[in-house]
Amino acid sequence: MCGRFFIGQPPEVYRTSYGYPEQPNFPGRFNVAPTQPVPVVLRESGERHLRLMRWGLWPAWLKDPSDFPVLFNARIETAAEKPAFRGPMRHHRCVFLADGFYEWRREGSGKAAVRTPFAVRRADGAPMALAGLWQPWMGADGSEVDTAAIVTCSANGTLSAIHERMPAILAPEAVEAWLDAAVDAPEAARLCRPCPDDWLRLDPVSDRVNSVRNDDAGLPEPAAPARPAAASHRSAPVRGAEVQGELF
């Protein structure tokens, strides 16, 4: 799964990488969560464009989104079959702007479980092209919202150490085919496979990332090694993320 990601490089880096004409000056965001607005790249009339969308896809047939689940991920294995993703998989594919994402390694079970957060980024520091699906939605009152979900696939060898799923990270040469609606859904799905192991770098990070209230450039930075506690001042054991209602 992918429930949090970060976008920290200057806007011009993404514009150069993806080749869209818009020149937004958006600030870095280091703890992006579902339902928030996210920048994505799509293809319209043969050209790439940048759009802001709601992270959490609303199918075109949805009447009332108030009690609809937050569809922030779409499994590539079933996207072409699921009613919510079938249309977007054929006609509305996009790429999420990102530098990396967060994942949590769970150890133990029940109340004794410990979740350790990791920042996952490209080892070469390049933008991470996360495959996505998008869908324009129109309410009964005429309101319009563009919505999107990140596509996931099985984890590669590197990420499998902490989780069995990962976002589908597109190779630079695969981005154009993914965005092109003329490429049929089965062929596009073949682009969404686990990326090579050596593409990724994993760093344990501070558990401050567990709360969406925290959003600063320090979040994706590797956590400093824990200092041994003095014998007479032992620190309490870390129990991982215990923030109720957060996504992992």
Contacts in CASP RR format, 6 or more apart in sequence:
PFRMAT RR
TARGET T0000
AUTHOR 0000-0000-0000
METHOD contacts of the structure
MODEL  1
MCGRFFIGQPPEVYRTSYGYPEQPNFPGRFNVAPTQPVPVVLRESGERHL
RLMRWGLWPAWLKDPSDFPVLFNARIETAAEKPAFRGPMRHHRCVFLADG
FYEWRREGSGKAAVRTPFAVRRADGAPMALAGLWQPWMGADGSEVDTAAI
VTCSANGTLSAIHERMPAILAPEAVEAWLDAAVDAPEAARLCRPCPDDWL
RLDPVSDRVNSVRNDDAGLPEPAAPARPAAASHRSAPVRGAEVQGELF
1 73 0 8 1.000
1 152 0 8 1.000
1 163 0 8 1.000
1 165 0 8 1.000
2 72 0 8 1.000
2 73 0 8 1.000
2 101 0 8 1.000
2 103 0 8 1.000
2 130 0 8 1.000
2 150 0 8 1.000
2 152 0 8 1.000
2 165 0 8 1.000
2 166 0 8 1.000
2 167 0 8 1.000
3 33 0 8 1.000
3 34 0 8 1.000
3 72 0 8 1.000
3 73 0 8 1.000
3 101 0 8 1.000
3 102 0 8 1.000
3 150 0 8 1.000
3 247 0 8 1.000
3 248 0 8 1.000
4 31 0 8 1.000
4 32 0 8 1.000
4 33 0 8 1.000
4 101 0 8 1.000
4 102 0 8 1.000
4 209 0 8 1.000
4 212 0 8 1.000
4 247 0 8 1.000
5 32 0 8 1.000
5 96 0 8 1.000
5 98 0 8 1.000
5 99 0 8 1.000
5 100 0 8 1.000
5 101 0 8 1.000
5 102 0 8 1.000
5 130 0 8 1.000
5 150 0 8 1.000
5 167 0 8 1.000
6 29 0 8 1.000
6 30 0 8 1.000
6 31 0 8 1.000
6 32 0 8 1.000
6 98 0 8 1.000
6 99 0 8 1.000
6 100 0 8 1.000
6 101 0 8 1.000
6 102 0 8 1.000
6 119 0 8 1.000
6 219 0 8 1.000
6 220 0 8 1.000
7 14 0 8 1.000
7 26 0 8 1.000
7 28 0 8 1.000
7 29 0 8 1.000
7 30 0 8 1.000
7 32 0 8 1.000
7 39 0 8 1.000
7 97 0 8 1.000
7 98 0 8 1.000
7 99 0 8 1.000
8 28 0 8 1.000
8 29 0 8 1.000
8 30 0 8 1.000
8 99 0 8 1.000
8 217 0 8 1.000
9 99 0 8 1.000
9 127 0 8 1.000
11 23 0 8 1.000
11 24 0 8 1.000
11 25 0 8 1.000
11 26 0 8 1.000
13 127 0 8 1.000
14 39 0 8 1.000
14 97 0 8 1.000
14 127 0 8 1.000
15 22 0 8 1.000
15 23 0 8 1.000
15 50 0 8 1.000
17 126 0 8 1.000
17 127 0 8 1.000
17 172 0 8 1.000
18 41 0 8 1.000
18 48 0 8 1.000
18 50 0 8 1.000
18 95 0 8 1.000
18 97 0 8 1.000
18 127 0 8 1.000
18 129 0 8 1.000
18 175 0 8 1.000
19 48 0 8 1.000
20 41 0 8 1.000
20 47 0 8 1.000
20 48 0 8 1.000
20 49 0 8 1.000
20 50 0 8 1.000
21 47 0 8 1.000
21 49 0 8 1.000
22 49 0 8 1.000
22 50 0 8 1.000
24 39 0 8 1.000
24 50 0 8 1.000
26 39 0 8 1.000
28 217 0 8 1.000
29 215 0 8 1.000
30 215 0 8 1.000
30 216 0 8 1.000
30 217 0 8 1.000
30 218 0 8 1.000
30 219 0 8 1.000
30 220 0 8 1.000
31 102 0 8 1.000
31 209 0 8 1.000
31 212 0 8 1.000
31 214 0 8 1.000
31 215 0 8 1.000
31 219 0 8 1.000
32 38 0 8 1.000
32 55 0 8 1.000
33 55 0 8 1.000
33 212 0 8 1.000
33 247 0 8 1.000
34 55 0 8 1.000
34 56 0 8 1.000
34 70 0 8 1.000
34 72 0 8 1.000
34 247 0 8 1.000
35 54 0 8 1.000
35 55 0 8 1.000
35 56 0 8 1.000
35 70 0 8 1.000
36 54 0 8 1.000
36 55 0 8 1.000
37 52 0 8 1.000
37 53 0 8 1.000
37 54 0 8 1.000
37 55 0 8 1.000
38 52 0 8 1.000
38 53 0 8 1.000
38 54 0 8 1.000
38 55 0 8 1.000
38 96 0 8 1.000
38 97 0 8 1.000
38 148 0 8 1.000
39 50 0 8 1.000
39 51 0 8 1.000
39 52 0 8 1.000
39 96 0 8 1.000
39 97 0 8 1.000
40 50 0 8 1.000
40 51 0 8 1.000
40 52 0 8 1.000
40 53 0 8 1.000
40 94 0 8 1.000
40 95 0 8 1.000
40 96 0 8 1.000
40 97 0 8 1.000
40 132 0 8 1.000
40 134 0 8 1.000
40 148 0 8 1.000
41 48 0 8 1.000
41 49 0 8 1.000
41 50 0 8 1.000
41 51 0 8 1.000
41 94 0 8 1.000
41 95 0 8 1.000
41 97 0 8 1.000
41 179 0 8 1.000
42 48 0 8 1.000
42 49 0 8 1.000
42 51 0 8 1.000
42 92 0 8 1.000
42 93 0 8 1.000
42 94 0 8 1.000
42 95 0 8 1.000
42 134 0 8 1.000
42 179 0 8 1.000
43 49 0 8 1.000
43 179 0 8 1.000
43 180 0 8 1.000
43 181 0 8 1.000
48 179 0 8 1.000
50 97 0 8 1.000
51 94 0 8 1.000
51 134 0 8 1.000
51 146 0 8 1.000
52 146 0 8 1.000
53 94 0 8 1.000
53 134 0 8 1.000
53 146 0 8 1.000
53 147 0 8 1.000
53 148 0 8 1.000
54 145 0 8 1.000
54 146 0 8 1.000
54 147 0 8 1.000
54 148 0 8 1.000
55 72 0 8 1.000
55 147 0 8 1.000
55 148 0 8 1.000
55 149 0 8 1.000
55 150 0 8 1.000
56 70 0 8 1.000
56 71 0 8 1.000
56 72 0 8 1.000
56 147 0 8 1.000
56 148 0 8 1.000
56 149 0 8 1.000
57 71 0 8 1.000
57 72 0 8 1.000
57 74 0 8 1.000
57 84 0 8 1.000
57 85 0 8 1.000
57 88 0 8 1.000
57 133 0 8 1.000
57 134 0 8 1.000
57 135 0 8 1.000
57 147 0 8 1.000
57 148 0 8 1.000
57 149 0 8 1.000
58 65 0 8 1.000
58 68 0 8 1.000
58 71 0 8 1.000
58 135 0 8 1.000
58 137 0 8 1.000
58 145 0 8 1.000
58 147 0 8 1.000
59 83 0 8 1.000
59 84 0 8 1.000
59 135 0 8 1.000
59 137 0 8 1.000
60 135 0 8 1.000
60 136 0 8 1.000
60 137 0 8 1.000
60 138 0 8 1.000
61 83 0 8 1.000
62 68 0 8 1.000
62 137 0 8 1.000
63 140 0 8 1.000
65 137 0 8 1.000
71 84 0 8 1.000
71 85 0 8 1.000
71 149 0 8 1.000
72 149 0 8 1.000
72 150 0 8 1.000
73 149 0 8 1.000
73 150 0 8 1.000
73 151 0 8 1.000
73 152 0 8 1.000
73 167 0 8 1.000
74 82 0 8 1.000
74 84 0 8 1.000
74 85 0 8 1.000
74 88 0 8 1.000
74 89 0 8 1.000
74 132 0 8 1.000
74 133 0 8 1.000
74 149 0 8 1.000
74 150 0 8 1.000
74 151 0 8 1.000
74 152 0 8 1.000
75 151 0 8 1.000
75 152 0 8 1.000
75 153 0 8 1.000
75 165 0 8 1.000
76 131 0 8 1.000
76 151 0 8 1.000
76 152 0 8 1.000
76 153 0 8 1.000
76 168 0 8 1.000
76 189 0 8 1.000
76 192 0 8 1.000
77 153 0 8 1.000
78 85 0 8 1.000
79 85 0 8 1.000
79 86 0 8 1.000
79 88 0 8 1.000
79 89 0 8 1.000
79 133 0 8 1.000
79 151 0 8 1.000
79 185 0 8 1.000
79 189 0 8 1.000
80 86 0 8 1.000
80 89 0 8 1.000
80 90 0 8 1.000
80 185 0 8 1.000
80 186 0 8 1.000
80 189 0 8 1.000
85 133 0 8 1.000
85 149 0 8 1.000
87 135 0 8 1.000
88 133 0 8 1.000
88 134 0 8 1.000
88 135 0 8 1.000
88 149 0 8 1.000
89 133 0 8 1.000
89 185 0 8 1.000
89 188 0 8 1.000
89 189 0 8 1.000
90 181 0 8 1.000
90 184 0 8 1.000
90 185 0 8 1.000
91 181 0 8 1.000
92 133 0 8 1.000
92 134 0 8 1.000
92 135 0 8 1.000
92 136 0 8 1.000
92 181 0 8 1.000
93 131 0 8 1.000
93 132 0 8 1.000
93 133 0 8 1.000
93 134 0 8 1.000
93 178 0 8 1.000
93 179 0 8 1.000
93 181 0 8 1.000
93 188 0 8 1.000
94 132 0 8 1.000
94 133 0 8 1.000
94 134 0 8 1.000
94 148 0 8 1.000
94 179 0 8 1.000
95 129 0 8 1.000
95 130 0 8 1.000
95 131 0 8 1.000
95 132 0 8 1.000
95 170 0 8 1.000
95 175 0 8 1.000
95 178 0 8 1.000
95 179 0 8 1.000
96 129 0 8 1.000
96 130 0 8 1.000
96 131 0 8 1.000
96 132 0 8 1.000
96 148 0 8 1.000
96 150 0 8 1.000
97 127 0 8 1.000
98 127 0 8 1.000
98 128 0 8 1.000
98 129 0 8 1.000
98 130 0 8 1.000
99 121 0 8 1.000
99 122 0 8 1.000
99 125 0 8 1.000
99 127 0 8 1.000
99 128 0 8 1.000
99 220 0 8 1.000
100 119 0 8 1.000
100 120 0 8 1.000
100 121 0 8 1.000
100 122 0 8 1.000
100 128 0 8 1.000
100 220 0 8 1.000
101 119 0 8 1.000
101 120 0 8 1.000
101 128 0 8 1.000
101 130 0 8 1.000
101 167 0 8 1.000
102 117 0 8 1.000
102 118 0 8 1.000
102 119 0 8 1.000
102 120 0 8 1.000
102 205 0 8 1.000
102 209 0 8 1.000
102 220 0 8 1.000
103 117 0 8 1.000
103 118 0 8 1.000
103 120 0 8 1.000
103 159 0 8 1.000
103 162 0 8 1.000
103 163 0 8 1.000
103 166 0 8 1.000
104 115 0 8 1.000
104 116 0 8 1.000
104 117 0 8 1.000
104 118 0 8 1.000
104 162 0 8 1.000
104 163 0 8 1.000
104 241 0 8 1.000
104 248 0 8 1.000
105 115 0 8 1.000
105 116 0 8 1.000
105 118 0 8 1.000
105 161 0 8 1.000
105 162 0 8 1.000
105 163 0 8 1.000
106 113 0 8 1.000
106 114 0 8 1.000
106 115 0 8 1.000
106 248 0 8 1.000
107 113 0 8 1.000
107 114 0 8 1.000
107 115 0 8 1.000
107 116 0 8 1.000
108 114 0 8 1.000
114 238 0 8 1.000
114 239 0 8 1.000
114 240 0 8 1.000
115 210 0 8 1.000
115 240 0 8 1.000
115 241 0 8 1.000
115 248 0 8 1.000
116 162 0 8 1.000
116 204 0 8 1.000
116 240 0 8 1.000
117 204 0 8 1.000
117 205 0 8 1.000
117 206 0 8 1.000
117 207 0 8 1.000
117 209 0 8 1.000
117 210 0 8 1.000
117 241 0 8 1.000
118 162 0 8 1.000
118 202 0 8 1.000
118 203 0 8 1.000
118 204 0 8 1.000
118 205 0 8 1.000
119 202 0 8 1.000
119 203 0 8 1.000
119 205 0 8 1.000
119 209 0 8 1.000
119 219 0 8 1.000
119 220 0 8 1.000
119 221 0 8 1.000
119 222 0 8 1.000
120 159 0 8 1.000
120 166 0 8 1.000
120 200 0 8 1.000
120 201 0 8 1.000
120 202 0 8 1.000
121 128 0 8 1.000
121 200 0 8 1.000
121 201 0 8 1.000
121 203 0 8 1.000
121 220 0 8 1.000
122 128 0 8 1.000
122 169 0 8 1.000
122 199 0 8 1.000
122 200 0 8 1.000
122 201 0 8 1.000
123 198 0 8 1.000
123 199 0 8 1.000
123 200 0 8 1.000
123 201 0 8 1.000
124 199 0 8 1.000
128 169 0 8 1.000
129 169 0 8 1.000
129 170 0 8 1.000
129 171 0 8 1.000
129 172 0 8 1.000
129 175 0 8 1.000
130 150 0 8 1.000
130 151 0 8 1.000
130 167 0 8 1.000
130 168 0 8 1.000
130 169 0 8 1.000
130 170 0 8 1.000
131 150 0 8 1.000
131 151 0 8 1.000
131 167 0 8 1.000
131 168 0 8 1.000
131 169 0 8 1.000
131 170 0 8 1.000
131 178 0 8 1.000
131 191 0 8 1.000
131 192 0 8 1.000
132 148 0 8 1.000
132 149 0 8 1.000
132 150 0 8 1.000
132 151 0 8 1.000
132 168 0 8 1.000
133 148 0 8 1.000
133 149 0 8 1.000
133 151 0 8 1.000
134 146 0 8 1.000
134 147 0 8 1.000
134 148 0 8 1.000
134 149 0 8 1.000
135 146 0 8 1.000
135 147 0 8 1.000
135 148 0 8 1.000
136 144 0 8 1.000
136 145 0 8 1.000
136 146 0 8 1.000
136 147 0 8 1.000
137 144 0 8 1.000
137 145 0 8 1.000
137 146 0 8 1.000
137 147 0 8 1.000
138 144 0 8 1.000
138 145 0 8 1.000
139 145 0 8 1.000
150 167 0 8 1.000
150 168 0 8 1.000
151 167 0 8 1.000
151 168 0 8 1.000
151 192 0 8 1.000
152 165 0 8 1.000
152 166 0 8 1.000
152 167 0 8 1.000
152 168 0 8 1.000
153 165 0 8 1.000
153 166 0 8 1.000
153 167 0 8 1.000
153 168 0 8 1.000
153 192 0 8 1.000
153 193 0 8 1.000
153 194 0 8 1.000
154 164 0 8 1.000
154 165 0 8 1.000
154 166 0 8 1.000
154 194 0 8 1.000
155 163 0 8 1.000
155 164 0 8 1.000
155 165 0 8 1.000
155 166 0 8 1.000
155 194 0 8 1.000
156 166 0 8 1.000
156 194 0 8 1.000
156 195 0 8 1.000
156 196 0 8 1.000
156 197 0 8 1.000
156 200 0 8 1.000
157 194 0 8 1.000
157 197 0 8 1.000
158 197 0 8 1.000
158 198 0 8 1.000
158 199 0 8 1.000
158 200 0 8 1.000
158 202 0 8 1.000
159 166 0 8 1.000
159 194 0 8 1.000
159 200 0 8 1.000
159 202 0 8 1.000
161 202 0 8 1.000
162 202 0 8 1.000
166 194 0 8 1.000
168 191 0 8 1.000
168 192 0 8 1.000
168 193 0 8 1.000
169 195 0 8 1.000
169 199 0 8 1.000
170 178 0 8 1.000
170 191 0 8 1.000
170 192 0 8 1.000
171 191 0 8 1.000
171 195 0 8 1.000
174 191 0 8 1.000
177 183 0 8 1.000
177 187 0 8 1.000
177 188 0 8 1.000
177 191 0 8 1.000
178 188 0 8 1.000
178 191 0 8 1.000
178 192 0 8 1.000
203 220 0 8 1.000
203 221 0 8 1.000
203 222 0 8 1.000
203 223 0 8 1.000
204 222 0 8 1.000
204 223 0 8 1.000
205 219 0 8 1.000
205 220 0 8 1.000
205 221 0 8 1.000
205 222 0 8 1.000
205 223 0 8 1.000
206 218 0 8 1.000
206 219 0 8 1.000
206 223 0 8 1.000
207 238 0 8 1.000
207 240 0 8 1.000
207 241 0 8 1.000
208 214 0 8 1.000
208 219 0 8 1.000
209 219 0 8 1.000
209 220 0 8 1.000
210 240 0 8 1.000
210 241 0 8 1.000
210 242 0 8 1.000
210 243 0 8 1.000
210 246 0 8 1.000
211 243 0 8 1.000
211 246 0 8 1.000
212 246 0 8 1.000
229 235 0 8 1.000
241 248 0 8 1.000
END
